[in-house]
Amino acid sequence: MYKKEFEIRWNDLDANRHLANKAYVEFAAHTRMSFLVEAGFDLRLLTKLNIGPVVFYEHIYYFKEVFSGKPVTVSLELKGMSEDGKFFEFHHNYYDYKGRNVAHCEIMGAWIDLKTRKLIGLSSEVLQLFDKVERAEGFRVLTKEDTRKYAKTPKDLS
């Protein structure tokens, strides 16, 4: 399991003087990008392929408050990916300095071609990088339907 430690900065706190929602989101995003870079999927490769990640949803579940003065560790697990690599799902857990699980995050997204602005699958070159990545327990192959589980149809809205 991949992990990254973060120092809690003054601007990571909210009016209640605990870790702000935006900080959880930013820590998770930083953890994902560090993970991808270490797996060989760095900014140079993204630029060469002219692709970028897009987020469909990011759900965070909070269990305990986190305060300034002690670090937070964020884990990352690859929970799902489509066969062509177009869609991905990561899970993050947040741990306080005592190792207590203080929050959980689920994120699903896809890769977009930055010229056409269309979702795309990954090249075989990039898919090979993901072959080396450890799969989380319960890993699943994603389909387009998995990305639409919260979509509402017009009849649902009446």
N, C-alpha and C positions, 0 to 999 in steps of 0.2 A: 504494500500500500504506500502511495506517495504522500509525503507530509511536508509542510512548510510552516515555519514559525514566524510570527509577526509581533513586533513591538506595538503596543497601543499608544498612539500619539494623541495629543490634545484635540486635534481636529477629527479624531475618530469617535469622539463622545458626543452625545446629544444633550438636550436641556435637562434630562434626568441624571446626567453625569455617569451614564453607563454606555457601553458600546452601541453606537447608532446602527440602524438598519443599513444605511449606505456602506458602513465599514464591513459588515458581513458580506455584502455583495462584492465590494472591491477586493476583499481578502480572497474570496472564492475565485474571482476572475484572475487575480494575480497568480494564485495557485495553479489554475488551469494552464495559463500561458507558460509558467515556469516548467510545468510538467511537459507540455508540448515541445518547448525548446530543448529540454533535456532528452526528449525522445527523437530529436532530429528535425522536428517540424517547427523551424524557427522563422523569424520575420523575413530573412533572405529567401527562404523557400516559398513563403506566402506571397511575397512580392513577385518572385519568378513565375508562380502559377496564377498570379492576379486573382487570388481568392481571399476570403475572410470569413470568420465565424459570425453567425447570427443566432440570437437567443429567442426561442419560442416562449419559454416560460422559465421562471426561477422561483421556486417555493422554498421559504425558509421557515423552519419550526424552531421556536425558542424554548429552552428548558430552564436556563438559569441566567441571571444577570452576569455581565462581565464588566469589570471596572479597570480603570487605568492603573498602571504600576507593575503589572505582571503580563508576560507574553501569552499569546493565544496561538495554538497550533491548529492548522487546517489540513485535513486529509482529503485525498481525492481517490475515487474509484471509478473506473470505466464500467458503467452499469449496462450500457447497450450501445449498439451501432448497427446501422443497416449494412447489408452485404456489400453495397457499393461505396460505403463510407459517407454517404450524403447526410444522414441523420446520426446524431450522437446523444447520449445521455450520460451525465456524470453525477455522482453523489459526493457530497462533502460532509464531513463531521468536524465540528469545532470543539476543541478541548482547552480547558483552562490550565494553569500552571500545575495543578494537582492531578491532571489527567482526566478530569471529569468531563463528560460529554455535555456541553452547554447549548448546542444547537445542531441542526441538521439541515442541509440544503439539497434540493433536487433540481437539476437543470437539464433542459432538453433544447437542442438547437440543430443547426445544419450549416453547410458551407455554401457560400454564394460566390458566383463569378462577378467580380467587381466591374466588368465591362458590360455584360448583358443584364446584370442585376437579377439573374435567375439562379435557383438552387441547382447545385451540381454534385455529382458523385466525385470521389477522389481518384486520382490517377493510380495506376498499379504501383508506381514509385512510392507514393505516400501511403497507400494501403499496407505496403510491406513494413513501414515504420510501425503501424499499429499492430502488426502480427507479433511484435516483440513485447507489447504492452500486456501486463497481467490483467486478466478479466476478473471482475468482482464476482463474489458468490451471487447467484441469481442473474448473471449476465444473460441478456436476451438479444436476439436479432430484431432490429426495429424495422417497421414498415411505415409507409405514409399514414396509415390509419392510427398508429401510435401517436403521431404528432397532432392529431385532431380530436383527441379524447375529450377536450373541453369545448369543442366547437358546437354552436347552437344552430339549428336550422330555423327558417322562418316560422314553421309550425310550432317550434318550441317557444317562440317569443310571443305568441298570441294568447 
